[in-house]
Amino acid sequence: MLVVQIRDAASPSPDESELRKTFEEKVEQQHIGSVTDMTIGTGYVSYTIQVDETVKAIPRIRALLQQSGMAERSTIEVRSRQ
């Protein structure tokens, strides 16, 4: 399981909201994993993504973040399945 956290403005713009939506859709459309949870807080959004192979999923998620211009303000954390 991966947790991707993306920092942004306390009140995201419509463009930022669209980037978030597109990221979430691409994770699932490209069969990288399933978004099982999304948490929105002040200045960030966090996605919990269930993946089959962490080693293969991380570079693909990094590429999506890079393509969307969110890589420099993102973190990816590996969490064990509960």
Backbone as a chain_set.jsonl record, in Angstrom:
{"seq": "MLVVQIRDAASPSPDESELRKTFEEKVEQQHIGSVTDMTIGTGYVSYTIQVDETVKAIPRIRALLQQSGMAERSTIEVRSRQ", "coords": {"N": [[0.846, -1.168, 0.0], [0.481, 2.237, -0.762], [0.968, 5.623, 0.235], [0.275, 8.669, -1.011], [1.112, 11.943, -0.729], [0.229, 15.226, -1.47], [1.213, 18.484, -1.459], [-0.404, 21.647, -1.346], [-2.079, 24.782, -1.964], [-3.958, 26.252, 0.729], [-6.578, 26.606, -0.017], [-7.402, 25.111, -2.758], [-7.088, 25.929, -6.242], [-9.402, 25.855, -9.052], [-7.993, 24.68, -11.194], [-6.012, 23.226, -9.837], [-7.602, 21.423, -8.439], [-8.598, 19.981, -10.596], [-6.228, 18.801, -11.53], [-5.704, 17.056, -9.4], [-7.919, 15.321, -9.603], [-7.48, 14.226, -12.141], [-5.03, 12.913, -11.694], [-5.811, 10.924, -9.844], [-7.657, 9.476, -11.45], [-5.943, 8.55, -13.514], [-4.209, 6.85, -12.129], [-5.87, 4.686, -11.661], [-6.886, 4.099, -14.264], [-4.572, 3.408, -15.654], [-3.964, 1.086, -14.462], [-2.3, 1.029, -12.216], [-2.911, 0.949, -9.56], [-5.453, 0.842, -6.967], [-7.283, 3.518, -5.776], [-7.993, 3.791, -2.532], [-8.628, 5.476, -0.506], [-9.04, 8.951, 0.161], [-7.831, 11.848, 1.574], [-8.45, 15.124, 2.467], [-6.859, 17.959, 3.568], [-5.922, 21.016, 5.267], [-3.955, 22.573, 3.068], [-3.023, 20.237, 1.839], [-3.472, 17.107, 0.048], [-4.154, 13.702, 0.407], [-3.614, 10.473, -0.79], [-4.517, 7.118, -0.476], [-3.308, 4.259, -1.836], [-3.896, 1.136, -3.09], [-1.735, -1.299, -4.145], [-0.404, -3.911, -6.253], [2.285, -4.555, -6.708], [4.656, -2.948, -5.154], [7.245, -2.063, -5.842], [7.145, -1.786, -8.61], [5.046, 0.004, -8.89], [5.747, 2.473, -7.681], [7.673, 3.984, -9.363], [5.972, 4.468, -11.527], [3.916, 5.998, -10.421], [5.432, 8.181, -9.601], [6.132, 9.143, -12.137], [3.612, 9.957, -13.12], [3.075, 12.027, -11.303], [5.162, 13.742, -11.959], [4.553, 14.378, -14.637], [2.255, 15.838, -14.253], [3.156, 18.043, -12.954], [3.349, 18.016, -10.205], [5.299, 16.74, -8.769], [7.454, 17.846, -7.277], [6.288, 18.709, -4.966], [5.339, 16.571, -3.62], [5.053, 13.52, -1.732], [5.824, 10.057, -1.347], [4.852, 7.34, 0.462], [5.521, 4.151, 1.767], [3.403, 1.783, 3.093], [2.616, -0.899, 5.26], [0.304, -3.55, 4.701], [-2.658, -3.769, 6.536]], "CA": [[0.0, 0.0, 0.0], [1.221, 3.49, -0.843], [0.271, 6.857, 0.577], [0.833, 9.788, -1.772], [0.64, 13.223, -0.199], [0.541, 16.346, -2.36], [1.02, 19.777, -0.804], [-0.928, 22.7, -2.204], [-2.618, 25.938, -1.242], [-5.012, 25.926, 1.689], [-7.807, 26.547, -0.803], [-6.905, 24.859, -4.114], [-7.759, 26.536, -7.39], [-10.076, 24.866, -9.912], [-6.975, 23.946, -11.952], [-5.39, 22.268, -8.911], [-8.601, 20.38, -8.205], [-8.643, 19.161, -11.812], [-5.003, 17.994, -11.519], [-5.924, 15.983, -8.424], [-8.879, 14.379, -10.173], [-6.803, 13.546, -13.248], [-4.05, 11.998, -11.098], [-6.557, 9.783, -9.293], [-8.192, 8.7, -12.572], [-4.854, 7.881, -14.232], [-3.728, 5.738, -11.301], [-6.759, 3.547, -11.872], [-6.974, 3.778, -15.702], [-3.324, 2.777, -16.085], [-3.846, -0.138, -13.668], [-1.206, 1.133, -11.258], [-3.486, 0.523, -8.295], [-6.796, 1.338, -6.659], [-7.336, 4.542, -4.738], [-8.936, 3.289, -1.524], [-8.993, 6.559, 0.403], [-8.499, 10.274, -0.138], [-8.024, 12.764, 2.694], [-8.12, 16.5, 2.126], [-6.625, 18.789, 4.74], [-5.459, 22.359, 4.947], [-2.666, 22.589, 2.392], [-2.583, 18.958, 1.278], [-4.399, 16.01, -0.237], [-3.454, 12.442, 0.61], [-4.272, 9.328, -1.414], [-4.081, 5.77, -0.131], [-3.413, 3.498, -3.076], [-3.597, -0.285, -2.961], [-0.996, -1.755, -5.328], [0.033, -5.308, -6.186], [3.743, -4.596, -6.63], [5.142, -1.626, -4.75], [8.465, -1.72, -6.581], [6.762, -1.37, -9.958], [4.085, 1.104, -8.823], [6.351, 3.755, -7.276], [8.146, 4.79, -10.497], [4.845, 4.868, -12.371], [3.261, 7.104, -9.724], [6.345, 9.339, -9.726], [6.014, 9.662, -13.505], [2.345, 10.698, -13.197], [3.245, 13.267, -10.543], [6.06, 14.591, -12.754], [3.804, 14.841, -15.807], [1.239, 16.806, -13.835], [3.804, 19.178, -12.305], [3.171, 17.941, -8.758], [6.337, 15.89, -8.183], [8.301, 18.541, -6.3], [5.551, 18.97, -3.728], [4.691, 15.31, -3.283], [5.806, 12.451, -1.082], [5.251, 8.717, -1.458], [5.2, 6.548, 1.641], [5.111, 2.747, 1.703], [2.806, 1.294, 4.346], [2.271, -2.332, 5.211], [-1.128, -3.839, 4.7], [-3.152, -4.068, 7.893]], "C": [[0.892, 1.232, 0.0], [0.335, 4.636, -0.382], [0.995, 7.976, -0.15], [0.238, 11.066, -1.205], [1.144, 14.349, -1.101], [0.217, 17.634, -1.616], [0.484, 20.781, -1.81], [-1.44, 23.838, -1.342], [-3.739, 25.487, -0.316], [-6.364, 25.809, 0.997], [-7.407, 26.361, -2.268], [-7.762, 25.52, -5.195], [-8.509, 25.451, -8.165], [-9.08, 24.04, -10.735], [-6.313, 22.873, -11.094], [-6.347, 21.114, -8.632], [-8.698, 19.438, -9.4], [-7.403, 18.272, -11.907], [-5.152, 16.805, -10.572], [-6.825, 14.899, -9.003], [-8.232, 13.556, -11.287], [-5.788, 12.538, -12.726], [-4.756, 10.733, -10.605], [-7.092, 8.885, -10.413], [-7.098, 7.917, -13.29], [-4.278, 6.71, -13.442], [-4.58, 4.495, -11.569], [-6.823, 3.132, -13.346], [-5.734, 3.05, -16.197], [-3.015, 1.514, -15.274], [-2.61, -0.139, -12.772], [-1.683, 0.62, -9.902], [-4.888, 1.072, -8.148], [-6.705, 2.364, -5.545], [-8.42, 4.109, -3.752], [-9.368, 4.365, -0.543], [-8.356, 7.853, -0.094], [-8.845, 11.164, 1.045], [-7.589, 14.144, 2.247], [-7.988, 17.284, 3.423], [-6.179, 20.168, 4.303], [-4.058, 22.267, 4.348], [-2.183, 21.255, 1.853], [-3.773, 18.091, 0.885], [-3.57, 14.734, -0.145], [-4.273, 11.302, 0.011], [-3.674, 8.043, -0.857], [-4.362, 4.912, -1.347], [-2.99, 2.055, -2.817], [-2.937, -0.738, -4.254], [-0.603, -3.215, -5.146], [1.544, -5.397, -5.985], [4.286, -3.197, -6.381], [6.32, -1.167, -5.602], [8.154, -1.228, -7.991], [5.856, -0.134, -9.931], [4.731, 2.451, -8.526], [6.872, 4.555, -8.468], [7.014, 5.264, -11.413], [4.075, 6.025, -11.734], [4.133, 8.349, -9.788], [6.231, 9.967, -11.109], [4.718, 10.459, -13.67], [2.447, 12.041, -12.472], [4.111, 14.254, -11.322], [5.303, 15.193, -13.946], [2.788, 15.92, -15.447], [1.828, 18.025, -13.128], [3.68, 19.167, -10.788], [4.295, 17.185, -8.045], [7.123, 16.586, -7.075], [7.59, 18.821, -4.987], [4.785, 17.741, -3.26], [5.642, 14.383, -2.54], [5.06, 11.145, -1.293], [5.77, 7.923, -0.28], [4.693, 5.125, 1.447], [4.585, 2.357, 3.07], [2.461, -0.169, 4.18], [0.759, -2.48, 5.263], [-1.53, -4.258, 6.107], [-4.018, -5.287, 7.88]], "O": [[1.923, 1.269, 0.672], [-0.88, 4.625, -0.58], [2.185, 8.203, 0.068], [-0.979, 11.251, -1.198], [2.324, 14.411, -1.445], [-0.92, 17.847, -1.193], [0.868, 20.771, -2.98], [-1.249, 23.842, -0.126], [-4.385, 24.466, -0.553], [-7.199, 24.994, 1.393], [-7.104, 27.338, -2.953], [-8.981, 25.644, -5.069], [-8.272, 24.261, -7.955], [-9.289, 22.846, -10.951], [-6.08, 21.755, -11.553], [-5.933, 19.956, -8.597], [-8.861, 18.23, -9.228], [-7.505, 17.116, -12.318], [-4.771, 15.683, -10.907], [-6.526, 13.709, -8.904], [-8.416, 12.341, -11.362], [-5.689, 11.43, -13.252], [-4.342, 9.616, -10.915], [-6.987, 7.661, -10.325], [-7.295, 6.752, -13.638], [-3.902, 5.692, -14.023], [-4.056, 3.387, -11.686], [-6.815, 1.939, -13.647], [-5.827, 2.177, -17.06], [-1.929, 0.946, -15.392], [-1.959, -1.167, -12.591], [-0.944, -0.06, -9.189], [-5.441, 1.681, -9.064], [-6.116, 2.105, -4.496], [-9.604, 4.064, -4.088], [-10.356, 4.198, 0.172], [-7.279, 7.847, -0.689], [-9.998, 11.231, 1.471], [-6.494, 14.318, 1.713], [-8.885, 17.274, 4.266], [-6.072, 20.45, 3.11], [-3.098, 21.924, 5.038], [-1.027, 21.15, 1.442], [-4.904, 18.305, 1.319], [-2.416, 14.702, -0.573], [-5.471, 11.18, 0.271], [-2.453, 7.906, -0.778], [-5.492, 4.84, -1.831], [-1.869, 1.791, -2.381], [-3.506, -0.581, -5.334], [-0.483, -3.698, -4.02], [2.028, -6.208, -5.196], [4.361, -2.373, -7.292], [6.376, -0.014, -6.03], [8.838, -0.341, -8.503], [5.898, 0.684, -10.851], [4.302, 3.47, -9.067], [6.535, 5.733, -8.579], [7.099, 6.341, -12.004], [3.631, 6.934, -12.436], [3.629, 9.452, -10.005], [6.233, 11.191, -11.236], [4.723, 11.522, -14.291], [1.966, 13.061, -12.966], [3.832, 15.453, -11.344], [5.414, 16.389, -14.216], [2.501, 16.807, -16.25], [1.095, 18.937, -12.745], [3.882, 20.197, -10.146], [4.238, 17.011, -6.828], [7.422, 15.976, -6.048], [8.24, 19.142, -3.992], [3.746, 17.838, -2.607], [6.861, 14.452, -2.697], [3.834, 11.12, -1.402], [6.976, 7.842, -0.05], [3.56, 4.92, 1.011], [5.246, 2.577, 4.086], [2.068, -0.618, 3.103], [0.047, -1.634, 5.803], [-0.819, -5.01, 6.774], [-4.526, -5.695, 8.924]]}, "num_chains": 1, "name": "protein.A"}
